[in-house]
Each structure stands twice: as C-alpha cells, then as structure tokens.
Amino acid sequence: MAAHPPVIVHPPSASGARRVTVHGQIVGVAHGRGEVAALLRAAGFAPGPDQAVELDRPGLIEWRGGDLDTWG
C-alpha cells in the first residue's frame, strides 16, 4: 500500500471550506489556498515564517475532491 503525503486537503464542504490534516491530525479549515499555506507554515512546512509553501508538490500535499483551485 502506498503511503499518503503528510498533508491532506479534504474535499470542499457545502460552504466551500476544506479541512486540512497533517499526519492525520486536523490543523484547521481553509477557505482558499492562502489559508492552506498559512496552516502549513504554522505546522512547520516552510523554511521560515515568510517563506512560500509549495501547494502543488505531490510528495507533500494530496488534494482530494479537486485541486488547489477547487473551493466549492
């Protein structure tokens, strides 16, 4: 069985929000890619607080129910 990436962005809810989990733990709910990036920075997935997080990196993030442009 293939391992999943550490970050999962779950399918959008009816409101368009997407739950974000890191290693199976919910770290928050995002309403856009900027919020996903902020959650991942807070979880330590960026080299520094002002550094970019690669939201399209397959080994890092699995987008379920759509890609990083799918919000509802």
C-alpha positions in Angstrom: 0.0 0.0 0.0 1.4 3.4 -1.0 1.9 6.0 1.7 0.0 9.2 1.6 1.7 12.6 1.7 1.8 14.1 5.2 -0.7 16.8 4.3 -4.3 16.1 3.1 -6.6 18.8 1.9 -10.0 17.2 2.0 -12.9 17.8 -0.4 -14.8 21.1 -0.1 -17.8 21.2 2.2 -21.1 22.8 1.1 -19.7 26.2 2.2 -16.6 25.7 0.1 -14.3 25.2 3.1 -11.7 22.4 3.1 -10.4 20.6 6.2 -6.6 20.3 6.3 -4.9 17.4 8.1 -1.2 16.9 8.8 -0.2 13.3 9.7 -3.9 12.5 10.3 -4.5 15.4 12.7 -6.8 18.3 11.8 -4.8 21.5 11.8 -7.6 23.8 10.5 -10.2 24.6 7.9 -9.2 26.7 4.8 -11.4 28.8 2.5 -8.6 29.4 0.0 -5.1 28.5 -0.9 -3.7 31.3 1.2 -5.2 29.8 4.3 -3.8 26.4 3.4 -0.4 28.0 3.1 -0.8 29.7 6.4 -1.8 26.5 8.2 1.2 24.7 6.7 3.6 27.5 7.7 2.3 27.2 11.2 2.8 23.5 11.1 6.4 23.9 10.1 6.3 23.1 6.4 8.1 26.3 5.3 11.7 27.2 6.0 10.6 30.5 7.6 7.5 32.4 8.6 7.6 34.5 5.4 8.6 31.7 3.1 6.4 30.1 0.4 4.9 26.7 0.8 4.7 24.6 -2.4 1.0 23.8 -2.6 1.3 21.8 -5.8 4.1 19.5 -4.5 2.7 15.9 -4.8 5.0 14.4 -2.2 3.8 17.0 0.4 0.1 17.5 -0.3 -2.7 15.4 -1.5 -5.7 17.4 -2.8 -8.9 15.4 -2.5 -12.1 16.3 -4.3 -10.4 18.8 -6.6 -7.1 20.7 -6.9 -5.8 23.8 -5.3 -8.3 25.9 -7.3 -11.4 24.0 -6.2 -13.3 25.7 -3.4 -16.9 24.8 -3.5 
